[in-house]
C-alpha cells in the first residue's frame, strides 16, 4: 500500500500495490501531486533572489539536503517523506523541484509520519472482522476505532503497539464498552 497523507485535514490518498519499486511509486506520486497542485491558489511570483531564498530556507538544519536546481519555479508545496533511497532518486527530486515541490525527509526513526503502518494494521484487523469502523474526527482532534468480538486486552495491545502511541504522538486513549441498540 502506498499513501499520501495531509496532516492538517486527515485526508489520505491510497493505492493498493503488491510491491512498490520506483516505477510504481513515482508515477503515482507525480499524478497525485499534480492533482493537489491544481487545487492550490496560484503561486506568488517572487524575484529570483527571494524565490531562491524561499527554497533554501526550508533546507536549513536538514541532514539530507538535495541540491537545488539552478532555476526554480515558485515554491508551492512541502512534501514530507521517509528517508528512503527511492525518494532520493535524482530524476524524482528534479521532477518535484520543477513542479514547485520541496521534499523534506524524516529521519529513518520518524517513519511514523508516513502513517502507512497504522492504516495497514487497521485494515488487517478490519479484514479479520475485529474492527467495525475507524476514522478521524472533524475537525481533526482525535479519532475512534470500533472493535467487535474481542477482549479488552486485544484492544489495549493494538493501541500500545500502534506507531502513533509508540512514538509519543498519541499519549492518551480511552477504551469504552459500547452497546449497540440497533443495527447490523
BALOBA-1460 file (C-alpha; in Angstrom, 3 decimals):
// residues 184
<rec num="1" residu="x" x="0.000" y="0.000" z="0.000"/>
<rec num="2" residu="x" x="1.256" y="3.468" z="-0.826"/>
<rec num="3" residu="x" x="-0.181" y="6.526" z="0.871"/>
<rec num="4" residu="x" x="-0.085" y="10.294" z="0.717"/>
<rec num="5" residu="x" x="-1.339" y="11.916" z="3.931"/>
<rec num="6" residu="x" x="-2.338" y="15.545" z="4.538"/>
<rec num="7" residu="x" x="-1.820" y="16.082" z="8.297"/>
<rec num="8" residu="x" x="-3.974" y="19.179" z="8.768"/>
<rec num="9" residu="x" x="-7.052" y="17.675" z="7.082"/>
<rec num="10" residu="x" x="-6.501" y="13.986" z="7.759"/>
<rec num="11" residu="x" x="-7.097" y="13.203" z="4.073"/>
<rec num="12" residu="x" x="-5.282" y="10.086" z="2.894"/>
<rec num="13" residu="x" x="-4.738" y="9.127" z="-0.733"/>
<rec num="14" residu="x" x="-4.135" y="5.393" z="-1.003"/>
<rec num="15" residu="x" x="-3.210" y="2.888" z="-3.687"/>
<rec num="16" residu="x" x="-3.085" y="-0.834" z="-3.097"/>
<rec num="17" residu="x" x="0.040" y="-2.438" z="-4.515"/>
<rec num="18" residu="x" x="1.748" y="-5.797" z="-4.173"/>
<rec num="19" residu="x" x="5.194" y="-4.199" z="-4.357"/>
<rec num="20" residu="x" x="6.431" y="-0.639" z="-4.529"/>
<rec num="21" residu="x" x="9.514" y="-0.116" z="-6.686"/>
<rec num="22" residu="x" x="10.186" y="3.382" z="-8.015"/>
<rec num="23" residu="x" x="8.465" y="2.561" z="-11.327"/>
<rec num="24" residu="x" x="5.230" y="2.134" z="-9.327"/>
<rec num="25" residu="x" x="5.712" y="4.787" z="-6.634"/>
<rec num="26" residu="x" x="6.990" y="7.742" z="-8.653"/>
<rec num="27" residu="x" x="4.261" y="7.876" z="-11.346"/>
<rec num="28" residu="x" x="1.573" y="7.520" z="-8.686"/>
<rec num="29" residu="x" x="3.078" y="10.259" z="-6.509"/>
<rec num="30" residu="x" x="3.560" y="12.549" z="-9.512"/>
<rec num="31" residu="x" x="-0.084" y="12.118" z="-10.608"/>
<rec num="32" residu="x" x="-1.396" y="12.690" z="-7.065"/>
<rec num="33" residu="x" x="0.844" y="15.725" z="-6.556"/>
<rec num="34" residu="x" x="-0.284" y="17.252" z="-9.872"/>
<rec num="35" residu="x" x="-3.891" y="16.847" z="-8.738"/>
<rec num="36" residu="x" x="-3.099" y="18.526" z="-5.413"/>
<rec num="37" residu="x" x="-1.148" y="21.352" z="-7.077"/>
<rec num="38" residu="x" x="-4.128" y="22.082" z="-9.350"/>
<rec num="39" residu="x" x="-6.279" y="22.775" z="-6.281"/>
<rec num="40" residu="x" x="-3.845" y="25.268" z="-4.743"/>
<rec num="41" residu="x" x="-4.125" y="29.020" z="-5.248"/>
<rec num="42" residu="x" x="-1.780" y="30.487" z="-7.863"/>
<rec num="43" residu="x" x="1.818" y="30.721" z="-6.725"/>
<rec num="44" residu="x" x="3.133" y="34.092" z="-5.614"/>
<rec num="45" residu="x" x="5.793" y="35.175" z="-8.086"/>
<rec num="46" residu="x" x="8.959" y="36.440" z="-6.390"/>
<rec num="47" residu="x" x="12.111" y="37.918" z="-7.824"/>
<rec num="48" residu="x" x="14.870" y="35.345" z="-8.407"/>
<rec num="49" residu="x" x="16.809" y="36.043" z="-5.180"/>
<rec num="50" residu="x" x="13.709" y="35.932" z="-2.946"/>
<rec num="51" residu="x" x="12.449" y="32.807" z="-4.706"/>
<rec num="52" residu="x" x="15.789" y="31.053" z="-4.172"/>
<rec num="53" residu="x" x="15.786" y="32.148" z="-0.510"/>
<rec num="54" residu="x" x="12.275" y="30.705" z="-0.028"/>
<rec num="55" residu="x" x="13.515" y="27.311" z="-1.231"/>
<rec num="56" residu="x" x="16.802" y="27.442" z="0.682"/>
<rec num="57" residu="x" x="15.074" y="28.422" z="3.943"/>
<rec num="58" residu="x" x="13.363" y="25.011" z="4.064"/>
<rec num="59" residu="x" x="16.709" y="23.223" z="3.867"/>
<rec num="60" residu="x" x="18.194" y="24.979" z="6.902"/>
<rec num="61" residu="x" x="19.040" y="22.410" z="9.560"/>
<rec num="62" residu="x" x="18.241" y="19.356" z="7.441"/>
<rec num="63" residu="x" x="20.633" y="16.437" z="7.444"/>
<rec num="64" residu="x" x="19.519" y="15.390" z="3.942"/>
<rec num="65" residu="x" x="19.658" y="18.363" z="1.562"/>
<rec num="66" residu="x" x="19.078" y="17.632" z="-2.110"/>
<rec num="67" residu="x" x="20.936" y="20.028" z="-4.388"/>
<rec num="68" residu="x" x="18.524" y="22.653" z="-5.671"/>
<rec num="69" residu="x" x="18.197" y="23.183" z="-9.424"/>
<rec num="70" residu="x" x="19.703" y="26.334" z="-10.926"/>
<rec num="71" residu="x" x="16.267" y="27.699" z="-11.818"/>
<rec num="72" residu="x" x="13.234" y="27.028" z="-9.674"/>
<rec num="73" residu="x" x="9.537" y="27.853" z="-10.003"/>
<rec num="74" residu="x" x="7.730" y="29.400" z="-7.045"/>
<rec num="75" residu="x" x="7.582" y="27.065" z="-4.042"/>
<rec num="76" residu="x" x="4.067" y="25.600" z="-3.835"/>
<rec num="77" residu="x" x="4.155" y="22.570" z="-1.578"/>
<rec num="78" residu="x" x="6.221" y="20.839" z="1.102"/>
<rec num="79" residu="x" x="6.318" y="17.046" z="0.816"/>
<rec num="80" residu="x" x="7.490" y="15.144" z="3.909"/>
<rec num="81" residu="x" x="8.751" y="11.662" z="3.071"/>
<rec num="82" residu="x" x="10.637" y="8.855" z="4.713"/>
<rec num="83" residu="x" x="14.372" y="9.000" z="4.121"/>
<rec num="84" residu="x" x="14.459" y="6.011" z="1.764"/>
<rec num="85" residu="x" x="16.737" y="5.685" z="-1.283"/>
<rec num="86" residu="x" x="13.855" y="5.712" z="-3.775"/>
<rec num="87" residu="x" x="12.727" y="9.110" z="-2.512"/>
<rec num="88" residu="x" x="16.215" y="10.484" z="-3.205"/>
<rec num="89" residu="x" x="16.347" y="9.407" z="-6.871"/>
<rec num="90" residu="x" x="17.703" y="12.377" z="-8.854"/>
<rec num="91" residu="x" x="15.044" y="12.261" z="-11.592"/>
<rec num="92" residu="x" x="12.246" y="12.195" z="-9.000"/>
<rec num="93" residu="x" x="13.730" y="15.023" z="-6.917"/>
<rec num="94" residu="x" x="14.215" y="17.153" z="-10.050"/>
<rec num="95" residu="x" x="10.577" y="16.465" z="-11.042"/>
<rec num="96" residu="x" x="9.489" y="17.686" z="-7.596"/>
<rec num="97" residu="x" x="11.595" y="20.852" z="-7.895"/>
<rec num="98" residu="x" x="10.300" y="21.568" z="-11.412"/>
<rec num="99" residu="x" x="6.741" y="21.476" z="-10.064"/>
<rec num="100" residu="x" x="7.393" y="23.697" z="-7.042"/>
<rec num="101" residu="x" x="7.509" y="20.848" z="-4.510"/>
<rec num="102" residu="x" x="10.179" y="20.830" z="-1.789"/>
<rec num="103" residu="x" x="10.936" y="17.342" z="-0.469"/>
<rec num="104" residu="x" x="11.706" y="17.174" z="3.237"/>
<rec num="105" residu="x" x="12.941" y="13.869" z="4.620"/>
<rec num="106" residu="x" x="12.237" y="12.417" z="8.042"/>
<rec num="107" residu="x" x="14.946" y="10.632" z="9.992"/>
<rec num="108" residu="x" x="14.750" y="6.870" z="9.499"/>
<rec num="109" residu="x" x="13.304" y="6.594" z="13.002"/>
<rec num="110" residu="x" x="10.493" y="9.006" z="12.045"/>
<rec num="111" residu="x" x="8.681" y="6.697" z="9.660"/>
<rec num="112" residu="x" x="5.503" y="7.100" z="11.724"/>
<rec num="113" residu="x" x="4.877" y="10.291" z="9.694"/>
<rec num="114" residu="x" x="4.137" y="8.025" z="6.768"/>
<rec num="115" residu="x" x="1.082" y="6.624" z="8.588"/>
<rec num="116" residu="x" x="1.137" y="3.535" z="6.386"/>
<rec num="117" residu="x" x="1.806" y="1.113" z="9.207"/>
<rec num="118" residu="x" x="-1.173" y="2.395" z="11.198"/>
<rec num="119" residu="x" x="-3.509" y="2.155" z="8.232"/>
<rec num="120" residu="x" x="-2.292" y="-1.341" z="7.340"/>
<rec num="121" residu="x" x="-2.859" y="-2.519" z="10.918"/>
<rec num="122" residu="x" x="-6.428" y="-1.174" z="10.882"/>
<rec num="123" residu="x" x="-7.147" y="-2.789" z="7.505"/>
<rec num="124" residu="x" x="-5.759" y="-6.127" z="8.707"/>
<rec num="125" residu="x" x="-7.969" y="-6.010" z="11.812"/>
<rec num="126" residu="x" x="-10.978" y="-4.981" z="9.708"/>
<rec num="127" residu="x" x="-10.363" y="-7.917" z="7.361"/>
<rec num="128" residu="x" x="-10.466" y="-10.311" z="10.340"/>
<rec num="129" residu="x" x="-13.755" y="-8.749" z="11.419"/>
<rec num="130" residu="x" x="-12.267" y="-7.286" z="14.618"/>
<rec num="131" residu="x" x="-12.716" y="-3.639" z="13.569"/>
<rec num="132" residu="x" x="-16.176" y="-2.454" z="12.562"/>
<rec num="133" residu="x" x="-15.032" y="1.023" z="11.523"/>
<rec num="134" residu="x" x="-12.347" y="3.604" z="12.216"/>
<rec num="135" residu="x" x="-11.709" y="7.218" z="11.384"/>
<rec num="136" residu="x" x="-10.642" y="10.663" z="12.461"/>
<rec num="137" residu="x" x="-12.805" y="13.366" z="13.957"/>
<rec num="138" residu="x" x="-13.714" y="16.521" z="12.033"/>
<rec num="139" residu="x" x="-12.042" y="18.819" z="12.971"/>
<rec num="140" residu="x" x="-9.010" y="16.533" z="13.423"/>
<rec num="141" residu="x" x="-8.771" y="16.435" z="17.234"/>
<rec num="142" residu="x" x="-8.519" y="12.663" z="17.530"/>
<rec num="143" residu="x" x="-10.190" y="9.565" z="16.228"/>
<rec num="144" residu="x" x="-12.126" y="6.442" z="17.097"/>
<rec num="145" residu="x" x="-11.809" y="2.761" z="16.325"/>
<rec num="146" residu="x" x="-14.761" y="0.475" z="16.997"/>
<rec num="147" residu="x" x="-13.704" y="-3.128" z="17.669"/>
<rec num="148" residu="x" x="-16.094" y="-6.049" z="17.811"/>
<rec num="149" residu="x" x="-15.833" y="-9.533" z="19.238"/>
<rec num="150" residu="x" x="-12.511" y="-9.003" z="21.025"/>
<rec num="151" residu="x" x="-11.453" y="-8.762" z="24.632"/>
<rec num="152" residu="x" x="-10.213" y="-5.532" z="26.209"/>
<rec num="153" residu="x" x="-6.658" y="-6.938" z="26.264"/>
<rec num="154" residu="x" x="-6.724" y="-7.231" z="22.460"/>
<rec num="155" residu="x" x="-7.672" y="-3.552" z="22.104"/>
<rec num="156" residu="x" x="-5.033" y="-2.467" z="24.640"/>
<rec num="157" residu="x" x="-2.336" y="-4.443" z="22.812"/>
<rec num="158" residu="x" x="-3.441" y="-2.931" z="19.498"/>
<rec num="159" residu="x" x="-3.226" y="0.629" z="20.868"/>
<rec num="160" residu="x" x="0.075" y="0.114" z="22.694"/>
<rec num="161" residu="x" x="1.760" y="-1.227" z="19.543"/>
<rec num="162" residu="x" x="0.389" y="1.487" z="17.226"/>
<rec num="163" residu="x" x="3.184" y="3.678" z="15.766"/>
<rec num="164" residu="x" x="1.409" y="6.851" z="16.905"/>
<rec num="165" residu="x" x="1.359" y="5.614" z="20.503"/>
<rec num="166" residu="x" x="4.847" y="4.086" z="20.394"/>
<rec num="167" residu="x" x="6.341" y="7.341" z="19.040"/>
<rec num="168" residu="x" x="4.508" y="9.575" z="21.529"/>
<rec num="169" residu="x" x="2.083" y="11.235" z="19.104"/>
<rec num="170" residu="x" x="-0.867" y="9.653" z="20.877"/>
<rec num="171" residu="x" x="-0.272" y="9.993" z="24.592"/>
<rec num="172" residu="x" x="-3.711" y="9.182" z="25.919"/>
<rec num="173" residu="x" x="-6.502" y="6.836" z="24.938"/>
<rec num="174" residu="x" x="-9.743" y="5.578" z="26.371"/>
<rec num="175" residu="x" x="-11.358" y="2.168" z="25.929"/>
<rec num="176" residu="x" x="-15.112" y="2.050" z="26.429"/>
<rec num="177" residu="x" x="-17.616" y="-0.784" z="26.081"/>
<rec num="178" residu="x" x="-20.304" y="0.189" z="23.588"/>
<rec num="179" residu="x" x="-23.717" y="-1.433" z="23.431"/>
<rec num="180" residu="x" x="-25.336" y="-1.100" z="20.001"/>
<rec num="181" residu="x" x="-29.048" y="-0.645" z="20.428"/>
<rec num="182" residu="x" x="-29.995" y="-1.079" z="16.775"/>
<rec num="183" residu="x" x="-28.133" y="-2.064" z="13.656"/>
<rec num="184" residu="x" x="-26.484" y="-4.993" z="11.971"/>
